[in-house]
Amino acid sequence: MVRKRTSGLDESIFGGILSMLISAANTRVGARSPRPETESVLVALSGGPDSVALLHLINAASVEKGFRVAASHVNYGLRGEESHDDERFCRDLCKQLGVKLHVKKASLLAWKSGTNLQAEARRIRYSFFDEICAKHQLTWIATGHNKTDSIETILMNLCRGAGTFGLSGIEPVFGKVIRPLLDFTREEIIAYLQRNRLPYRIDRSNLESKYTRNKVRQQLLPVVVKIFGDRAIGSIARAGQILAQQEHYLRGQIARLLDRDAVVTPFGKIALDLKRFRRYDDFLKQLLIADCFKRLTGSLQNFDLAAAQRVIKQVRSATVKVDLTSGLIAEISDERLYIYRTAKDKPSYTVRRKGSTCLQAYGMEISIEETPTAKLAGKELRLGKNLRVYVDADKLQGKLTVRSPKIGDHFSPLGMKGSKKLSDFFSDRKIDRPLREEKPLLLCGDNIVWIIGHEIADSVKISARTKTALKLEVTQHRKF
């Protein structure tokens, strides 16, 4: 999206940009063009200059266009009394403007000396925004990111070795987040506040040099401007817009390729057709990996281009497993390239002995029904695979649960005396390693009695002595 260059910040220019962004956001989510009075915006309010200007401007636009506006503030308590002063300032400002303010108090003191402080603060902040929007039926989240922020992001990503998808700066629309101030520099925003005599707060942590963004802001960007002049700001911004256009086009191409060549497993793993992937140009392979990374993490902030290039270099071999950072793994298994985040908390469900139980994480539902063996045909009695099986009811006494495989699991397949490692069973059945943790197991007590979709245990099979059978049936809601 290319936006008109502006010469200053005022209500009329801002109102046009806001309308354009909301229209673009509606188009992206496939919504019909709504009436202005049905729109609603939640403003992320820190008390700093950007967010204060944003709230004033959006509030003025809401009076003219008739949509609802609310604000949210998160008090992390990191700066002691200054943090509480920020909160009081935001409360007073919203009261003065007649805007409803939602406040969350979150303690980040345990993270204060850690490297993930800002990431955790962001997670808390956006989770709070989503919660408010859902509870109060608010459509959009507006943040105060400006042109200077975007330029800093471009420089940071360039120095980190970002590829095509990392050099377009901050997106004006991302999901339900809109950023109407991206056309304006930090200086233009301060000028607007001074012109209208609007007070704001200064966060002293933004002056600390321990954060990378602050170093770029205080040390790198001034040097760039000193060497190339003030025009450097506009030049970098225009380059970001050109790259954004290219990125938009490439994302459309990538989306079509992924629709054709990839599937998503119930646990959210992306599986790419390896034969097709190998035929792509290396540049296209890189873009595909980057897009998968963003889909799984929500951003390209920590995307490691070098790791993606290692995948591309090694993808010609039979096996590869590469750490893509941010908890993501790229792994080849058989004829697929999997890109996934390893599940930390494996799902477990207690299964009702009669009726249905939803196994949400697996995208399926299991039902159990008692039936006399006399009513079953011989063919049905011999079934021991797939999504409907019959077992001896008397041999299935005990608590029934469904869980994912664990290291050390053993299983006695139908027709086998003794047991074998579950991992060996999966290898024999040529089940891709990344899919194994997604295979739901039905247990009776501590014993695996059914690898759902594959095979029952020999210990619960129907025999000539069986009087009552249990029909176990699974209905899949998602297929892979």
C-alpha positions as CSV (number, residue, x, y, z in Angstrom):
1,M,0.0,0.0,0.0
2,V,1.6,3.3,-1.1
3,R,0.3,6.3,0.8
4,K,0.5,10.0,-0.2
5,R,3.4,11.9,1.0
6,T,2.4,14.6,3.6
7,S,3.9,17.9,4.5
8,G,2.6,17.9,8.1
9,L,0.2,16.4,10.5
10,D,-3.3,17.8,11.0
11,E,-6.8,16.5,11.6
12,S,-8.0,16.5,7.9
13,I,-5.0,14.7,6.6
14,F,-5.1,12.2,9.4
15,G,-8.8,11.6,8.9
16,G,-8.3,10.6,5.3
17,I,-5.4,8.3,6.2
18,L,-7.5,6.6,8.9
19,S,-10.4,6.1,6.6
20,M,-8.1,4.6,4.0
21,L,-6.5,2.2,6.5
22,I,-9.9,1.0,7.8
23,S,-11.1,0.4,4.3
24,A,-7.9,-1.6,3.5
25,A,-8.2,-3.6,6.7
26,N,-11.9,-4.4,5.9
27,T,-10.8,-5.5,2.4
28,R,-8.1,-7.8,3.8
29,V,-10.5,-9.6,6.1
30,G,-13.1,-9.9,3.4
31,A,-15.6,-7.7,5.2
32,R,-18.2,-5.6,3.4
33,S,-17.6,-1.9,3.5
34,P,-19.4,-0.9,6.7
35,R,-21.0,2.4,7.6
36,P,-18.6,4.6,9.6
37,E,-20.9,4.6,12.6
38,T,-20.5,0.8,12.9
39,E,-16.7,1.0,13.2
40,S,-14.9,1.0,16.5
41,V,-11.2,1.6,17.4
42,L,-9.2,0.7,20.5
43,V,-6.2,3.1,20.9
44,A,-3.1,1.7,22.5
45,L,-2.3,4.6,25.0
46,S,1.1,4.7,26.8
47,G,1.0,8.4,27.6
48,G,4.0,9.1,25.3
49,P,3.8,11.6,22.4
50,D,2.9,9.2,19.7
51,S,0.0,7.6,21.5
52,V,-1.3,10.9,22.9
53,A,-1.4,12.4,19.4
54,L,-3.0,9.3,18.1
55,L,-5.8,9.4,20.7
56,H,-6.5,13.1,20.1
57,L,-6.6,12.6,16.3
58,I,-8.8,9.4,16.4
59,N,-11.1,11.0,18.9
60,A,-11.6,14.0,16.7
61,A,-12.2,11.7,13.7
62,S,-14.7,9.7,15.7
63,V,-16.8,12.8,16.4
64,E,-16.9,13.6,12.7
65,K,-17.4,10.1,11.4
66,G,-19.5,8.7,14.2
67,F,-17.5,5.6,15.2
68,R,-16.8,4.4,18.7
69,V,-13.3,4.9,20.3
70,A,-11.8,3.5,23.5
71,A,-8.3,3.4,24.9
72,S,-6.1,0.8,26.7
73,H,-3.1,1.3,29.0
74,V,-0.8,-1.3,30.5
75,N,1.1,-0.4,33.6
76,Y,4.1,-2.8,33.9
77,G,5.4,-1.1,37.1
78,L,8.9,-1.2,35.8
79,R,9.7,2.5,36.6
80,G,8.1,2.6,40.1
81,E,6.2,5.8,40.7
82,E,6.8,7.0,37.1
83,S,4.8,4.1,35.8
84,H,1.9,5.0,38.1
85,D,2.2,8.6,37.0
86,D,1.8,7.5,33.4
87,E,-1.3,5.6,34.4
88,R,-2.8,8.6,36.2
89,F,-2.0,10.8,33.2
90,C,-3.8,8.4,30.8
91,R,-6.8,8.3,33.1
92,D,-7.0,12.1,33.3
93,L,-6.6,12.4,29.6
94,C,-9.3,9.9,28.7
95,K,-11.7,11.5,31.3
96,Q,-11.1,14.9,29.7
97,L,-11.8,13.5,26.2
98,G,-14.8,11.4,27.3
99,V,-13.1,8.2,26.2
100,K,-13.4,4.9,28.0
101,L,-10.0,3.7,29.3
102,H,-9.2,0.0,30.0
103,V,-6.2,-0.5,32.3
104,K,-4.2,-3.6,33.0
105,K,-1.5,-3.8,35.8
106,A,1.2,-6.4,34.9
107,S,4.3,-7.0,36.9
108,L,7.4,-7.5,34.7
109,L,10.0,-7.0,37.5
110,A,11.1,-10.7,37.1
111,W,11.9,-9.9,33.5
112,K,13.7,-6.6,34.1
113,S,17.2,-7.9,33.7
114,G,16.4,-10.4,30.9
115,T,16.8,-10.1,27.2
116,N,13.2,-11.0,26.5
117,L,11.6,-8.2,28.5
118,Q,10.3,-6.3,25.5
119,A,9.0,-9.4,23.8
120,E,7.1,-10.4,27.0
121,A,5.7,-6.8,27.4
122,R,4.5,-7.0,23.8
123,R,2.9,-10.3,24.4
124,I,1.0,-9.1,27.5
125,R,0.0,-5.9,25.7
126,Y,-1.5,-7.4,22.6
127,S,-3.2,-10.2,24.5
128,F,-4.9,-7.5,26.6
129,F,-5.9,-5.6,23.4
130,D,-7.5,-8.8,22.0
131,E,-9.3,-9.4,25.3
132,I,-10.8,-5.9,25.3
133,C,-11.8,-6.1,21.7
134,A,-13.6,-9.4,22.2
135,K,-15.3,-8.3,25.3
136,H,-16.5,-4.9,24.1
137,Q,-17.0,-5.7,20.4
138,L,-14.2,-3.3,19.2
139,T,-13.1,-3.8,15.6
140,W,-9.6,-2.3,15.2
141,I,-6.5,-1.7,17.4
142,A,-4.7,1.5,16.6
143,T,-1.0,1.9,17.6
144,G,1.2,5.0,17.5
145,H,4.0,3.6,15.3
146,N,5.4,6.4,13.2
147,K,7.6,6.8,10.1
148,T,10.8,7.1,12.2
149,D,9.9,3.8,14.0
150,S,9.5,2.2,10.6
151,I,12.9,3.5,9.4
152,E,14.6,2.2,12.6
153,T,13.0,-1.2,11.9
154,I,14.3,-1.3,8.4
155,L,17.9,-0.4,9.6
156,M,17.7,-3.0,12.4
157,N,16.5,-5.8,10.0
158,L,19.1,-4.8,7.4
159,C,21.9,-5.2,9.9
160,R,20.4,-8.5,11.1
161,G,20.6,-9.8,7.5
162,A,16.9,-9.8,6.7
163,G,15.7,-10.8,3.3
164,T,13.0,-9.4,1.1
165,F,10.3,-9.9,3.7
166,G,12.2,-8.0,6.4
167,L,13.0,-4.7,4.7
168,S,9.7,-3.1,4.1
169,G,9.4,-1.6,7.6
170,I,6.3,-1.6,9.8
171,E,3.1,-2.6,8.0
172,P,0.3,-0.1,8.1
173,V,-2.3,-2.9,8.5
174,F,-1.6,-6.2,10.1
175,G,-4.6,-8.3,11.0
176,K,-6.9,-6.0,13.0
177,V,-4.0,-3.7,14.0
178,I,-3.9,-0.3,12.1
179,R,-1.1,2.3,12.3
180,P,-2.3,5.6,11.0
181,L,0.8,7.6,12.0
182,L,3.2,5.8,9.7
183,D,3.2,8.7,7.3
184,F,4.6,11.1,9.9
185,T,8.0,11.4,11.5
186,R,8.5,11.7,15.2
187,E,9.4,15.4,14.7
188,E,6.1,16.1,12.9
189,I,4.1,14.4,15.7
190,I,5.9,16.5,18.4
191,A,5.2,19.6,16.3
192,Y,1.5,18.7,16.2
193,L,1.4,18.3,20.0
194,Q,3.2,21.6,20.5
195,R,1.0,23.5,18.1
196,N,-2.1,22.2,19.9
197,R,-0.5,22.6,23.4
198,L,-1.1,18.9,24.2
199,P,0.9,17.5,27.1
200,Y,2.5,14.0,27.1
201,R,4.7,11.8,29.1
202,I,8.4,10.8,28.5
203,D,9.4,7.3,29.2
204,R,13.1,7.5,30.3
205,S,13.7,3.8,29.4
206,N,13.5,5.0,25.8
207,L,16.7,6.9,26.4
208,E,18.6,3.9,27.7
209,S,21.2,2.5,25.3
210,K,20.9,-1.2,26.4
211,Y,18.1,-1.8,23.9
212,T,19.0,-2.3,20.2
213,R,16.2,0.0,19.0
214,N,17.4,2.8,21.3
215,K,21.0,2.4,19.9
216,V,19.7,2.7,16.4
217,R,17.6,5.7,17.3
218,Q,20.3,7.6,19.3
219,Q,23.5,6.5,17.5
220,L,23.0,5.0,14.1
221,L,20.2,7.1,12.6
222,P,21.9,10.5,13.5
223,V,25.0,9.3,11.7
224,V,23.0,8.4,8.6
225,V,21.3,11.8,8.6
226,K,24.7,13.5,9.1
227,I,26.2,11.8,6.1
228,F,23.2,11.9,3.7
229,G,21.3,14.8,5.1
230,D,17.6,15.0,6.1
231,R,16.6,13.5,2.8
232,A,17.8,10.1,4.0
233,I,14.7,9.8,6.2
234,G,12.4,10.2,3.2
235,S,14.6,8.0,0.9
236,I,14.6,5.1,3.4
237,A,10.9,5.4,3.8
238,R,10.3,5.4,0.1
239,A,12.5,2.3,-0.3
240,G,10.4,0.7,2.4
241,Q,7.2,1.5,0.5
242,I,8.6,0.1,-2.8
243,L,9.7,-3.1,-1.0
244,A,6.3,-3.3,0.6
245,Q,4.7,-3.3,-2.8
246,Q,7.1,-6.1,-3.9
247,E,6.4,-8.0,-0.7
248,H,2.6,-7.7,-1.2
249,Y,3.0,-9.2,-4.7
250,L,5.4,-11.9,-3.6
251,R,3.2,-12.9,-0.7
252,G,0.3,-13.4,-3.1
253,Q,2.4,-15.7,-5.2
254,I,3.7,-17.6,-2.1
255,A,0.1,-18.0,-0.7
256,R,-0.9,-19.6,-4.0
257,L,2.1,-22.0,-3.8
258,L,1.4,-22.9,-0.2
259,D,-2.3,-23.6,-1.0
260,R,-1.2,-26.0,-3.7
261,D,1.9,-27.6,-2.3
262,A,1.5,-27.5,1.5
263,V,-0.9,-28.9,4.2
264,V,-1.2,-28.0,7.8
265,T,-1.4,-30.8,10.4
266,P,-3.8,-30.7,13.4
267,F,-0.9,-29.5,15.6
268,G,-0.3,-26.6,13.2
269,K,2.8,-28.0,11.4
270,I,3.3,-26.9,7.8
271,A,4.3,-29.7,5.5
272,L,5.6,-28.8,2.1
273,D,5.8,-31.2,-0.9
274,L,9.5,-31.8,-1.1
275,K,9.7,-32.8,-4.7
276,R,8.1,-29.5,-5.7
277,F,10.1,-27.5,-3.2
278,R,13.4,-28.9,-4.7
279,R,12.4,-27.6,-8.1
280,Y,11.9,-24.0,-6.9
281,D,14.5,-21.3,-7.4
282,D,16.6,-20.8,-4.3
283,F,15.1,-17.3,-3.9
284,L,11.6,-18.7,-4.0
285,K,12.6,-21.4,-1.4
286,Q,13.8,-18.6,0.9
287,L,10.6,-16.7,0.6
288,L,8.5,-19.8,1.3
289,I,10.5,-20.5,4.5
290,A,10.2,-16.9,5.6
291,D,6.4,-16.9,5.0
292,C,6.0,-20.2,7.0
293,F,8.1,-18.6,9.8
294,K,5.8,-15.6,9.9
295,R,2.6,-17.7,9.8
296,L,3.9,-19.7,12.8
297,T,5.4,-16.9,14.9
298,G,3.3,-13.9,13.8
299,S,6.3,-11.8,12.7
300,L,9.7,-11.9,10.9
301,Q,11.4,-10.1,13.8
302,N,13.7,-13.0,14.7
303,F,13.8,-14.6,11.2
304,D,17.3,-16.0,10.6
305,L,18.1,-15.8,6.9
306,A,21.3,-17.8,7.4
307,A,19.3,-20.7,9.0
308,A,16.9,-20.6,6.0
309,Q,19.9,-20.8,3.6
310,R,21.2,-23.8,5.5
311,V,17.9,-25.6,4.9
312,I,18.0,-24.7,1.2
313,K,21.6,-26.0,1.0
314,Q,20.9,-29.2,2.8
315,V,17.5,-29.9,1.3
316,R,19.1,-31.9,-1.5
317,S,20.2,-34.5,1.1
318,A,18.0,-37.3,2.4
319,T,17.5,-35.8,5.9
320,V,17.8,-32.4,7.4
321,K,16.9,-30.8,10.7
322,V,17.6,-27.1,11.2
323,D,16.9,-24.8,14.1
324,L,15.1,-21.7,12.6
325,T,15.2,-19.8,15.9
326,S,12.1,-18.7,17.9
327,G,11.4,-22.3,18.7
328,L,10.9,-23.3,15.1
329,I,12.3,-26.4,13.4
330,A,12.7,-27.3,9.7
331,E,12.9,-31.0,9.1
332,I,12.8,-33.3,6.1
333,S,11.0,-36.6,6.5
334,D,10.3,-38.9,3.6
335,E,8.9,-36.6,0.8
336,R,7.9,-33.6,2.9
337,L,9.7,-30.6,4.4
338,Y,8.1,-29.8,7.8
339,I,8.3,-26.4,9.4
340,Y,6.9,-26.5,12.9
341,R,7.0,-25.5,16.5
342,T,7.5,-28.4,18.8
343,A,4.5,-28.7,21.1
344,K,5.5,-28.2,24.7
345,D,2.2,-29.2,26.4
346,K,0.9,-32.4,24.9
347,P,-2.9,-32.7,25.0
348,S,-4.5,-35.4,27.2
349,Y,-8.2,-36.2,27.4
350,T,-10.3,-38.4,29.6
351,V,-12.7,-40.4,27.4
352,R,-16.3,-41.3,28.3
353,R,-17.1,-45.0,28.2
354,K,-20.4,-44.2,26.4
355,G,-21.2,-41.5,24.0
356,S,-18.8,-39.0,22.4
357,T,-15.7,-37.1,23.6
358,C,-14.2,-34.2,21.6
359,L,-10.5,-34.4,21.1
360,Q,-10.1,-30.8,20.1
361,A,-6.3,-30.7,19.7
362,Y,-6.4,-33.6,17.3
363,G,-9.3,-32.2,15.3
364,M,-11.5,-35.3,15.9
365,E,-14.2,-36.8,18.1
366,I,-14.2,-40.3,19.5
367,S,-17.5,-42.2,20.3
368,I,-17.9,-45.5,22.1
369,E,-21.0,-47.7,21.7
370,E,-21.7,-51.1,23.2
371,T,-23.0,-53.8,20.9
372,P,-23.6,-57.5,21.1
373,T,-21.2,-59.5,18.9
374,A,-24.1,-61.5,17.5
375,K,-25.2,-58.4,15.6
376,L,-21.8,-58.0,14.0
377,A,-20.8,-59.5,10.7
378,G,-17.6,-61.5,10.6
379,K,-15.8,-58.9,8.5
380,E,-16.5,-56.2,11.1
381,L,-15.2,-58.4,13.9
382,R,-11.9,-58.8,12.1
383,L,-11.4,-55.0,11.8
384,G,-8.4,-53.7,13.7
385,K,-7.4,-50.6,11.8
386,N,-8.6,-47.2,10.5
387,L,-11.1,-45.0,12.2
388,R,-13.7,-47.6,13.3
389,V,-12.6,-50.6,15.4
390,Y,-14.3,-53.2,17.6
391,V,-12.8,-54.5,20.9
392,D,-13.8,-56.8,23.6
393,A,-15.8,-54.9,26.2
394,D,-14.6,-57.1,29.1
395,K,-10.9,-56.5,28.2
396,L,-11.4,-52.7,28.3
397,Q,-11.9,-52.2,32.0
398,G,-10.3,-49.1,33.5
399,K,-9.9,-45.4,32.9
400,L,-9.8,-44.5,29.2
401,T,-7.6,-41.6,28.1
402,V,-6.2,-40.2,24.9
403,R,-2.8,-38.7,24.8
404,S,0.2,-38.2,22.5
405,P,3.1,-40.6,22.3
406,K,5.9,-40.5,24.9
407,I,9.5,-41.6,24.7
408,G,9.6,-45.2,25.9
409,D,6.1,-46.2,24.9
410,H,5.5,-49.8,24.0
411,F,2.7,-51.4,22.0
412,S,1.5,-54.9,21.2
413,P,0.0,-54.8,17.6
414,L,-2.8,-57.0,16.5
415,G,-1.6,-60.6,16.0
416,M,1.7,-60.1,17.9
417,K,2.7,-61.8,21.0
418,G,4.8,-59.5,23.2
419,S,5.4,-55.9,22.5
420,K,7.6,-53.5,20.5
421,K,8.7,-49.9,20.8
422,L,6.1,-47.5,19.6
423,S,8.9,-45.7,17.6
424,D,9.6,-49.0,15.8
425,F,5.9,-49.4,15.0
426,F,5.9,-45.9,13.5
427,S,9.1,-46.7,11.5
428,D,7.6,-49.9,10.1
429,R,4.4,-48.0,9.0
430,K,6.6,-45.3,7.4
431,I,5.0,-42.5,9.5
432,D,7.0,-39.3,9.2
433,R,8.8,-38.5,12.4
434,P,7.3,-34.9,12.8
435,L,3.8,-36.5,12.6
436,R,4.4,-39.1,15.3
437,E,3.7,-36.8,18.3
438,E,0.4,-35.9,16.6
439,K,-0.8,-39.6,16.6
440,P,-3.4,-39.9,19.3
441,L,-3.2,-43.0,21.5
442,L,-6.2,-44.5,23.3
443,L,-5.1,-46.0,26.7
444,C,-6.9,-48.2,29.1
445,G,-5.1,-47.6,32.4
446,D,-1.4,-47.5,31.4
447,N,-1.7,-49.7,28.3
448,I,-2.0,-48.5,24.7
449,V,-5.1,-50.2,23.3
450,W,-5.5,-48.3,20.0
451,I,-3.2,-46.1,17.9
452,I,-6.1,-44.2,16.5
453,G,-6.3,-44.5,12.7
454,H,-3.8,-47.4,12.6
455,E,-4.2,-50.4,14.8
456,I,-5.6,-51.9,18.0
457,A,-3.6,-53.9,20.6
458,D,-3.8,-57.7,20.4
459,S,-4.9,-57.7,24.1
460,V,-8.3,-56.2,23.4
461,K,-9.2,-58.0,20.1
462,I,-12.5,-59.8,19.6
463,S,-12.4,-63.6,20.2
464,A,-14.8,-66.5,20.1
465,R,-15.5,-65.9,23.8
466,T,-16.4,-62.3,23.4
467,K,-20.1,-61.6,24.3
468,T,-20.1,-57.8,24.1
469,A,-18.1,-55.6,21.8
470,L,-17.4,-51.9,22.0
471,K,-17.4,-50.0,18.8
472,L,-14.8,-47.3,18.9
473,E,-15.2,-44.7,16.1
474,V,-13.4,-41.5,15.3
475,T,-14.8,-38.7,13.2
476,Q,-12.2,-36.3,11.8
477,H,-12.9,-32.6,11.7
478,R,-9.5,-31.8,10.1
479,K,-7.7,-34.0,7.6
480,F,-4.1,-34.3,6.8
